[in-house]
Amino acid sequence: MNAVKARKEETVVSEQDGHKITIVPRYCKACEICVKLCPQSVLEIKDFKVHVAHIEDCTTCMLCELRCPDFAISVSGKGKKGNKS
């Protein structure tokens, strides 16, 4: 019988003023799609991974989350559809 060991995902969470961006660096391949699509230049590529550079400018448009081909980004907070906060 093989035991499957669940590995906790390493994540980077940035929060400010009700905006929260969670990044799983292990999933990111630095394709820069999120960086180029962000209308507020919130994200940047550093050390071949995406990083949150200016969370204070985030409008929670979710373009980064929707277009990330590797599901490395999650956005929540003010302005997200279905969120009552």
TIVO-28641 format. One record per atom (N, C-alpha, C): atom name; residue in three letters; residue number from 0; y negated, z negated, x negated. Coordinates in Angstrom, 1 decimal. Example, Ala and Ser with C-alpha at 12.3 -4.5 7.8 and 13.67 -1.06 7.14 Angstrom:
<r atom="N" type="ALA" seq="0" north="5.7" up="-7.8" east="-13.2"/>
<r atom="CA" type="ALA" seq="0" north="4.5" up="-7.8" east="-12.3"/>
<r atom="C" type="ALA" seq="0" north="3.3" up="-7.8" east="-13.2"/>
<r atom="N" type="SER" seq="1" north="2.2" up="-7.1" east="-12.8"/>
<r atom="CA" type="SER" seq="1" north="1.1" up="-7.1" east="-13.7"/>
<r atom="C" type="SER" seq="1" north="0.0" up="-7.9" east="-12.9"/>
***
This chain:
<r atom="N" type="MET" seq="0" north="1.2" up="0.0" east="-0.9"/>
<r atom="CA" type="MET" seq="0" north="0.0" up="0.0" east="0.0"/>
<r atom="C" type="MET" seq="0" north="-1.2" up="0.0" east="-0.9"/>
<r atom="N" type="ASN" seq="1" north="-2.1" up="1.0" east="-0.7"/>
<r atom="CA" type="ASN" seq="1" north="-3.3" up="1.1" east="-1.5"/>
<r atom="C" type="ASN" seq="1" north="-4.5" up="0.3" east="-0.8"/>
<r atom="N" type="ALA" seq="2" north="-5.1" up="-0.5" east="-1.5"/>
<r atom="CA" type="ALA" seq="2" north="-6.3" up="-1.2" east="-1.0"/>
<r atom="C" type="ALA" seq="2" north="-7.5" up="-0.3" east="-1.3"/>
<r atom="N" type="VAL" seq="3" north="-8.3" up="-0.1" east="-0.3"/>
<r atom="CA" type="VAL" seq="3" north="-9.6" up="0.7" east="-0.5"/>
<r atom="C" type="VAL" seq="3" north="-10.7" up="-0.3" east="-0.6"/>
<r atom="N" type="LYS" seq="4" north="-11.3" up="-0.3" east="-1.8"/>
<r atom="CA" type="LYS" seq="4" north="-12.4" up="-1.2" east="-2.0"/>
<r atom="C" type="LYS" seq="4" north="-13.7" up="-0.6" east="-1.6"/>
<r atom="N" type="ALA" seq="5" north="-14.4" up="-1.2" east="-0.6"/>
<r atom="CA" type="ALA" seq="5" north="-15.7" up="-0.7" east="-0.1"/>
<r atom="C" type="ALA" seq="5" north="-16.8" up="-1.0" east="-1.2"/>
<r atom="N" type="ARG" seq="6" north="-17.5" up="0.0" east="-1.5"/>
<r atom="CA" type="ARG" seq="6" north="-18.5" up="-0.1" east="-2.5"/>
<r atom="C" type="ARG" seq="6" north="-19.9" up="-0.1" east="-1.8"/>
<r atom="N" type="LYS" seq="7" north="-20.6" up="-1.2" east="-2.1"/>
<r atom="CA" type="LYS" seq="7" north="-22.0" up="-1.3" east="-1.5"/>
<r atom="C" type="LYS" seq="7" north="-22.9" up="-0.2" east="-2.1"/>
<r atom="N" type="GLU" seq="8" north="-23.5" up="0.6" east="-1.3"/>
<r atom="CA" type="GLU" seq="8" north="-24.4" up="1.6" east="-1.7"/>
<r atom="C" type="GLU" seq="8" north="-25.7" up="1.0" east="-2.3"/>
<r atom="N" type="GLU" seq="9" north="-26.0" up="1.5" east="-3.5"/>
<r atom="CA" type="GLU" seq="9" north="-27.3" up="1.1" east="-4.1"/>
<r atom="C" type="GLU" seq="9" north="-28.4" up="1.8" east="-3.4"/>
<r atom="N" type="THR" seq="10" north="-29.4" up="1.2" east="-2.9"/>
<r atom="CA" type="THR" seq="10" north="-30.5" up="1.8" east="-2.2"/>
<r atom="C" type="THR" seq="10" north="-31.8" up="1.3" east="-2.8"/>
<r atom="N" type="VAL" seq="11" north="-32.8" up="2.1" east="-2.6"/>
<r atom="CA" type="VAL" seq="11" north="-34.2" up="1.7" east="-3.0"/>
<r atom="C" type="VAL" seq="11" north="-35.0" up="1.7" east="-1.7"/>
<r atom="N" type="VAL" seq="12" north="-35.6" up="0.6" east="-1.4"/>
<r atom="CA" type="VAL" seq="12" north="-36.3" up="0.5" east="-0.1"/>
<r atom="C" type="VAL" seq="12" north="-37.8" up="0.3" east="-0.4"/>
<r atom="N" type="SER" seq="13" north="-38.7" up="1.1" east="0.2"/>
<r atom="CA" type="SER" seq="13" north="-40.1" up="0.9" east="0.0"/>
<r atom="C" type="SER" seq="13" north="-40.7" up="0.6" east="1.4"/>
<r atom="N" type="GLU" seq="14" north="-41.4" up="-0.4" east="1.6"/>
<r atom="CA" type="GLU" seq="14" north="-42.0" up="-0.8" east="2.9"/>
<r atom="C" type="GLU" seq="14" north="-43.5" up="-1.1" east="2.7"/>
<r atom="N" type="GLN" seq="15" north="-44.3" up="-0.7" east="3.7"/>
<r atom="CA" type="GLN" seq="15" north="-45.7" up="-1.1" east="3.8"/>
<r atom="C" type="GLN" seq="15" north="-46.2" up="-0.7" east="5.1"/>
<r atom="N" type="ASP" seq="16" north="-47.0" up="-1.6" east="5.7"/>
<r atom="CA" type="ASP" seq="16" north="-47.7" up="-1.3" east="7.0"/>
<r atom="C" type="ASP" seq="16" north="-46.8" up="-0.7" east="8.1"/>
<r atom="N" type="GLY" seq="17" north="-45.6" up="-1.2" east="8.2"/>
<r atom="CA" type="GLY" seq="17" north="-44.7" up="-0.7" east="9.3"/>
<r atom="C" type="GLY" seq="17" north="-43.9" up="0.5" east="8.9"/>
<r atom="N" type="HIS" seq="18" north="-44.1" up="1.1" east="7.8"/>
<r atom="CA" type="HIS" seq="18" north="-43.4" up="2.3" east="7.3"/>
<r atom="C" type="HIS" seq="18" north="-42.3" up="1.8" east="6.3"/>
<r atom="N" type="LYS" seq="19" north="-41.1" up="2.4" east="6.5"/>
<r atom="CA" type="LYS" seq="19" north="-40.0" up="2.0" east="5.6"/>
<r atom="C" type="LYS" seq="19" north="-39.3" up="3.3" east="5.2"/>
<r atom="N" type="ILE" seq="20" north="-39.2" up="3.5" east="3.9"/>
<r atom="CA" type="ILE" seq="20" north="-38.4" up="4.7" east="3.3"/>
<r atom="C" type="ILE" seq="20" north="-37.3" up="4.1" east="2.5"/>
<r atom="N" type="THR" seq="21" north="-36.1" up="4.5" east="2.8"/>
<r atom="CA" type="THR" seq="21" north="-34.9" up="4.1" east="2.1"/>
<r atom="C" type="THR" seq="21" north="-34.3" up="5.3" east="1.4"/>
<r atom="N" type="ILE" seq="22" north="-34.1" up="5.1" east="0.1"/>
<r atom="CA" type="ILE" seq="22" north="-33.5" up="6.2" east="-0.7"/>
<r atom="C" type="ILE" seq="22" north="-32.2" up="5.8" east="-1.4"/>
<r atom="N" type="VAL" seq="23" north="-31.2" up="6.6" east="-1.3"/>
<r atom="CA" type="VAL" seq="23" north="-29.9" up="6.4" east="-2.0"/>
<r atom="C" type="VAL" seq="23" north="-29.9" up="7.3" east="-3.2"/>
<r atom="N" type="PRO" seq="24" north="-30.3" up="6.8" east="-4.4"/>
<r atom="CA" type="PRO" seq="24" north="-30.5" up="7.6" east="-5.6"/>
<r atom="C" type="PRO" seq="24" north="-29.2" up="8.4" east="-6.0"/>
<r atom="N" type="ARG" seq="25" north="-28.0" up="7.8" east="-5.7"/>
<r atom="CA" type="ARG" seq="25" north="-26.8" up="8.4" east="-6.1"/>
<r atom="C" type="ARG" seq="25" north="-26.6" up="9.7" east="-5.3"/>
<r atom="N" type="TYR" seq="26" north="-27.1" up="9.8" east="-4.1"/>
<r atom="CA" type="TYR" seq="26" north="-27.0" up="11.1" east="-3.3"/>
<r atom="C" type="TYR" seq="26" north="-28.0" up="12.1" east="-3.7"/>
<r atom="N" type="CYS" seq="27" north="-29.1" up="11.8" east="-4.4"/>
<r atom="CA" type="CYS" seq="27" north="-30.2" up="12.7" east="-4.7"/>
<r atom="C" type="CYS" seq="27" north="-29.8" up="13.6" east="-5.9"/>
<r atom="N" type="LYS" seq="28" north="-30.1" up="14.9" east="-5.7"/>
<r atom="CA" type="LYS" seq="28" north="-29.8" up="15.8" east="-6.8"/>
<r atom="C" type="LYS" seq="28" north="-31.2" up="16.4" east="-7.3"/>
<r atom="N" type="ALA" seq="29" north="-32.3" up="15.8" east="-6.9"/>
<r atom="CA" type="ALA" seq="29" north="-33.6" up="16.2" east="-7.3"/>
<r atom="C" type="ALA" seq="29" north="-33.9" up="17.7" east="-7.0"/>
<r atom="N" type="CYS" seq="30" north="-33.6" up="18.1" east="-5.8"/>
<r atom="CA" type="CYS" seq="30" north="-33.9" up="19.5" east="-5.4"/>
<r atom="C" type="CYS" seq="30" north="-35.3" up="19.7" east="-5.1"/>
<r atom="N" type="GLU" seq="31" north="-36.1" up="18.6" east="-4.9"/>
<r atom="CA" type="GLU" seq="31" north="-37.5" up="18.6" east="-4.6"/>
<r atom="C" type="GLU" seq="31" north="-37.9" up="19.2" east="-3.2"/>
<r atom="N" type="ILE" seq="32" north="-36.9" up="19.4" east="-2.3"/>
<r atom="CA" type="ILE" seq="32" north="-37.3" up="19.8" east="-1.0"/>
<r atom="C" type="ILE" seq="32" north="-38.2" up="18.8" east="-0.3"/>
<r atom="N" type="CYS" seq="33" north="-37.8" up="17.5" east="-0.4"/>
<r atom="CA" type="CYS" seq="33" north="-38.6" up="16.5" east="0.3"/>
<r atom="C" type="CYS" seq="33" north="-40.0" up="16.4" east="-0.3"/>
<r atom="N" type="VAL" seq="34" north="-40.1" up="16.5" east="-1.6"/>
<r atom="CA" type="VAL" seq="34" north="-41.4" up="16.4" east="-2.3"/>
<r atom="C" type="VAL" seq="34" north="-42.3" up="17.6" east="-1.8"/>
<r atom="N" type="LYS" seq="35" north="-41.8" up="18.8" east="-1.7"/>
<r atom="CA" type="LYS" seq="35" north="-42.6" up="19.9" east="-1.3"/>
<r atom="C" type="LYS" seq="35" north="-42.9" up="19.9" east="0.1"/>
<r atom="N" type="LEU" seq="36" north="-42.1" up="19.4" east="1.0"/>
<r atom="CA" type="LEU" seq="36" north="-42.3" up="19.4" east="2.4"/>
<r atom="C" type="LEU" seq="36" north="-43.2" up="18.3" east="2.9"/>
<r atom="N" type="CYS" seq="37" north="-43.4" up="17.2" east="2.1"/>
<r atom="CA" type="CYS" seq="37" north="-44.2" up="16.1" east="2.6"/>
<r atom="C" type="CYS" seq="37" north="-45.6" up="16.4" east="2.6"/>
<r atom="N" type="PRO" seq="38" north="-46.2" up="16.4" east="3.8"/>
<r atom="CA" type="PRO" seq="38" north="-47.6" up="16.8" east="4.0"/>
<r atom="C" type="PRO" seq="38" north="-48.6" up="15.8" east="3.3"/>
<r atom="N" type="GLN" seq="39" north="-48.2" up="14.6" east="3.0"/>
<r atom="CA" type="GLN" seq="39" north="-49.0" up="13.6" east="2.4"/>
<r atom="C" type="GLN" seq="39" north="-48.7" up="13.3" east="1.0"/>
<r atom="N" type="SER" seq="40" north="-47.9" up="14.0" east="0.4"/>
<r atom="CA" type="SER" seq="40" north="-47.5" up="13.8" east="-1.0"/>
<r atom="C" type="SER" seq="40" north="-47.0" up="12.3" east="-1.3"/>
<r atom="N" type="VAL" seq="41" north="-46.2" up="11.8" east="-0.4"/>
<r atom="CA" type="VAL" seq="41" north="-45.7" up="10.5" east="-0.5"/>
<r atom="C" type="VAL" seq="41" north="-44.6" up="10.3" east="-1.6"/>
<r atom="N" type="LEU" seq="42" north="-43.8" up="11.4" east="-1.8"/>
<r atom="CA" type="LEU" seq="42" north="-42.7" up="11.4" east="-2.7"/>
<r atom="C" type="LEU" seq="42" north="-43.0" up="12.1" east="-4.0"/>
<r atom="N" type="GLU" seq="43" north="-42.2" up="11.7" east="-5.0"/>
<r atom="CA" type="GLU" seq="43" north="-42.3" up="12.4" east="-6.3"/>
<r atom="C" type="GLU" seq="43" north="-40.9" up="12.4" east="-7.0"/>
<r atom="N" type="ILE" seq="44" north="-40.7" up="13.3" east="-7.9"/>
<r atom="CA" type="ILE" seq="44" north="-39.4" up="13.3" east="-8.7"/>
<r atom="C" type="ILE" seq="44" north="-39.7" up="12.6" east="-10.0"/>
<r atom="N" type="LYS" seq="45" north="-38.9" up="11.6" east="-10.3"/>
<r atom="CA" type="LYS" seq="45" north="-39.1" up="10.9" east="-11.6"/>
<r atom="C" type="LYS" seq="45" north="-37.7" up="10.6" east="-12.1"/>
<r atom="N" type="ASP" seq="46" north="-37.4" up="10.9" east="-13.3"/>
<r atom="CA" type="ASP" seq="46" north="-36.1" up="10.7" east="-13.9"/>
<r atom="C" type="ASP" seq="46" north="-35.0" up="11.4" east="-13.1"/>
<r atom="N" type="PHE" seq="47" north="-35.3" up="12.6" east="-12.7"/>
<r atom="CA" type="PHE" seq="47" north="-34.3" up="13.4" east="-11.9"/>
<r atom="C" type="PHE" seq="47" north="-33.9" up="12.8" east="-10.6"/>
<r atom="N" type="LYS" seq="48" north="-34.7" up="12.0" east="-10.0"/>
<r atom="CA" type="LYS" seq="48" north="-34.4" up="11.4" east="-8.7"/>
<r atom="C" type="LYS" seq="48" north="-35.7" up="11.3" east="-7.9"/>
<r atom="N" type="VAL" seq="49" north="-35.6" up="11.3" east="-6.6"/>
<r atom="CA" type="VAL" seq="49" north="-36.8" up="11.1" east="-5.8"/>
<r atom="C" type="VAL" seq="49" north="-37.2" up="9.6" east="-5.8"/>
<r atom="N" type="HIS" seq="50" north="-38.5" up="9.4" east="-5.8"/>
<r atom="CA" type="HIS" seq="50" north="-39.1" up="8.1" east="-5.7"/>
<r atom="C" type="HIS" seq="50" north="-40.3" up="8.1" east="-4.7"/>
<r atom="N" type="VAL" seq="51" north="-40.6" up="7.0" east="-4.2"/>
<r atom="CA" type="VAL" seq="51" north="-41.7" up="6.8" east="-3.3"/>
<r atom="C" type="VAL" seq="51" north="-43.0" up="6.6" east="-4.2"/>
<r atom="N" type="ALA" seq="52" north="-43.9" up="7.5" east="-4.1"/>
<r atom="CA" type="ALA" seq="52" north="-45.1" up="7.3" east="-5.0"/>
<r atom="C" type="ALA" seq="52" north="-46.3" up="6.7" east="-4.2"/>
<r atom="N" type="HIS" seq="53" north="-46.5" up="7.1" east="-2.9"/>
<r atom="CA" type="HIS" seq="53" north="-47.6" up="6.6" east="-2.1"/>
<r atom="C" type="HIS" seq="53" north="-47.2" up="6.3" east="-0.7"/>
<r atom="N" type="ILE" seq="54" north="-46.5" up="5.2" east="-0.5"/>
<r atom="CA" type="ILE" seq="54" north="-46.0" up="4.9" east="0.8"/>
<r atom="C" type="ILE" seq="54" north="-47.2" up="4.6" east="1.8"/>
<r atom="N" type="GLU" seq="55" north="-48.3" up="4.2" east="1.3"/>
<r atom="CA" type="GLU" seq="55" north="-49.4" up="3.9" east="2.1"/>
<r atom="C" type="GLU" seq="55" north="-49.9" up="5.2" east="2.8"/>
<r atom="N" type="ASP" seq="56" north="-49.6" up="6.3" east="2.3"/>
<r atom="CA" type="ASP" seq="56" north="-50.0" up="7.6" east="2.9"/>
<r atom="C" type="ASP" seq="56" north="-49.0" up="8.2" east="3.9"/>
<r atom="N" type="CYS" seq="57" north="-47.8" up="7.5" east="4.1"/>
<r atom="CA" type="CYS" seq="57" north="-46.8" up="8.0" east="4.9"/>
<r atom="C" type="CYS" seq="57" north="-47.2" up="8.0" east="6.4"/>
<r atom="N" type="THR" seq="58" north="-46.9" up="9.1" east="7.1"/>
<r atom="CA" type="THR" seq="58" north="-47.2" up="9.2" east="8.5"/>
<r atom="C" type="THR" seq="58" north="-45.9" up="9.2" east="9.4"/>
<r atom="N" type="THR" seq="59" north="-44.8" up="8.9" east="8.8"/>
<r atom="CA" type="THR" seq="59" north="-43.5" up="8.9" east="9.4"/>
<r atom="C" type="THR" seq="59" north="-43.2" up="10.2" east="10.1"/>
<r atom="N" type="CYS" seq="60" north="-43.6" up="11.3" east="9.6"/>
<r atom="CA" type="CYS" seq="60" north="-43.3" up="12.6" east="10.2"/>
<r atom="C" type="CYS" seq="60" north="-41.8" up="12.9" east="10.0"/>
<r atom="N" type="MET" seq="61" north="-41.1" up="12.3" east="9.1"/>
<r atom="CA" type="MET" seq="61" north="-39.6" up="12.4" east="8.9"/>
<r atom="C" type="MET" seq="61" north="-39.2" up="13.8" east="8.3"/>
<r atom="N" type="LEU" seq="62" north="-40.1" up="14.6" east="7.9"/>
<r atom="CA" type="LEU" seq="62" north="-39.7" up="15.9" east="7.3"/>
<r atom="C" type="LEU" seq="62" north="-38.8" up="15.7" east="6.1"/>
<r atom="N" type="CYS" seq="63" north="-39.0" up="14.7" east="5.3"/>
<r atom="CA" type="CYS" seq="63" north="-38.2" up="14.5" east="4.2"/>
<r atom="C" type="CYS" seq="63" north="-36.7" up="14.2" east="4.6"/>
<r atom="N" type="GLU" seq="64" north="-36.6" up="13.3" east="5.6"/>
<r atom="CA" type="GLU" seq="64" north="-35.3" up="12.9" east="6.0"/>
<r atom="C" type="GLU" seq="64" north="-34.6" up="14.0" east="6.7"/>
<r atom="N" type="LEU" seq="65" north="-35.3" up="14.8" east="7.5"/>
<r atom="CA" type="LEU" seq="65" north="-34.7" up="15.9" east="8.3"/>
<r atom="C" type="LEU" seq="65" north="-34.2" up="17.0" east="7.4"/>
<r atom="N" type="ARG" seq="66" north="-34.9" up="17.3" east="6.3"/>
<r atom="CA" type="ARG" seq="66" north="-34.6" up="18.4" east="5.4"/>
<r atom="C" type="ARG" seq="66" north="-33.8" up="18.1" east="4.2"/>
<r atom="N" type="CYS" seq="67" north="-33.5" up="16.8" east="3.9"/>
<r atom="CA" type="CYS" seq="67" north="-32.8" up="16.5" east="2.7"/>
<r atom="C" type="CYS" seq="67" north="-31.3" up="16.9" east="2.9"/>
<r atom="N" type="PRO" seq="68" north="-30.8" up="17.8" east="2.1"/>
<r atom="CA" type="PRO" seq="68" north="-29.5" up="18.4" east="2.2"/>
<r atom="C" type="PRO" seq="68" north="-28.4" up="17.4" east="1.8"/>
<r atom="N" type="ASP" seq="69" north="-28.8" up="16.3" east="1.2"/>
<r atom="CA" type="ASP" seq="69" north="-27.8" up="15.3" east="0.7"/>
<r atom="C" type="ASP" seq="69" north="-27.9" up="14.0" east="1.5"/>
<r atom="N" type="PHE" seq="70" north="-28.7" up="13.9" east="2.5"/>
<r atom="CA" type="PHE" seq="70" north="-28.9" up="12.6" east="3.3"/>
<r atom="C" type="PHE" seq="70" north="-29.2" up="11.4" east="2.4"/>
<r atom="N" type="ALA" seq="71" north="-30.1" up="11.7" east="1.4"/>
<r atom="CA" type="ALA" seq="71" north="-30.5" up="10.6" east="0.5"/>
<r atom="C" type="ALA" seq="71" north="-31.7" up="9.8" east="1.0"/>
<r atom="N" type="ILE" seq="72" north="-32.4" up="10.3" east="2.0"/>
<r atom="CA" type="ILE" seq="72" north="-33.6" up="9.6" east="2.5"/>
<r atom="C" type="ILE" seq="72" north="-33.5" up="9.2" east="3.9"/>
<r atom="N" type="SER" seq="73" north="-33.9" up="8.0" east="4.2"/>
<r atom="CA" type="SER" seq="73" north="-34.0" up="7.5" east="5.6"/>
<r atom="C" type="SER" seq="73" north="-35.4" up="7.0" east="5.8"/>
<r atom="N" type="VAL" seq="74" north="-36.0" up="7.4" east="7.0"/>
<r atom="CA" type="VAL" seq="74" north="-37.4" up="6.9" east="7.3"/>
<r atom="C" type="VAL" seq="74" north="-37.4" up="6.2" east="8.6"/>
<r atom="N" type="SER" seq="75" north="-38.1" up="5.1" east="8.6"/>
<r atom="CA" type="SER" seq="75" north="-38.2" up="4.3" east="9.9"/>
<r atom="C" type="SER" seq="75" north="-39.6" up="3.7" east="9.9"/>
<r atom="N" type="GLY" seq="76" north="-40.0" up="3.3" east="11.1"/>
<r atom="CA" type="GLY" seq="76" north="-41.3" up="2.6" east="11.2"/>
<r atom="C" type="GLY" seq="76" north="-42.2" up="3.2" east="12.3"/>
<r atom="N" type="LYS" seq="77" north="-43.5" up="2.9" east="12.1"/>
<r atom="CA" type="LYS" seq="77" north="-44.5" up="3.4" east="13.1"/>
<r atom="C" type="LYS" seq="77" north="-44.4" up="4.9" east="13.3"/>
<r atom="N" type="GLY" seq="78" north="-44.5" up="5.4" east="14.5"/>
<r atom="CA" type="GLY" seq="78" north="-44.6" up="6.8" east="14.8"/>
<r atom="C" type="GLY" seq="78" north="-43.2" up="7.4" east="14.9"/>
<r atom="N" type="LYS" seq="79" north="-42.1" up="6.8" east="14.6"/>
<r atom="CA" type="LYS" seq="79" north="-40.8" up="7.4" east="14.7"/>
<r atom="C" type="LYS" seq="79" north="-40.4" up="7.5" east="16.2"/>
<r atom="N" type="LYS" seq="80" north="-39.9" up="8.6" east="16.6"/>
<r atom="CA" type="LYS" seq="80" north="-39.5" up="8.7" east="18.0"/>
<r atom="C" type="LYS" seq="80" north="-38.5" up="7.7" east="18.4"/>
<r atom="N" type="GLY" seq="81" north="-38.6" up="7.1" east="19.5"/>
<r atom="CA" type="GLY" seq="81" north="-37.6" up="6.1" east="20.0"/>
<r atom="C" type="GLY" seq="81" north="-37.8" up="4.7" east="19.4"/>
<r atom="N" type="ASN" seq="82" north="-38.8" up="4.5" east="18.5"/>
<r atom="CA" type="ASN" seq="82" north="-39.0" up="3.2" east="17.9"/>
<r atom="C" type="ASN" seq="82" north="-40.1" up="2.6" east="18.7"/>
<r atom="N" type="LYS" seq="83" north="-39.9" up="1.3" east="19.1"/>
<r atom="CA" type="LYS" seq="83" north="-40.9" up="0.7" east="19.9"/>
<r atom="C" type="LYS" seq="83" north="-41.8" up="-0.2" east="19.2"/>
<r atom="N" type="SER" seq="84" north="-41.8" up="-0.2" east="17.8"/>
<r atom="CA" type="SER" seq="84" north="-42.6" up="-1.1" east="17.0"/>
<r atom="C" type="SER" seq="84" north="-43.9" up="-0.4" east="16.7"/>
***
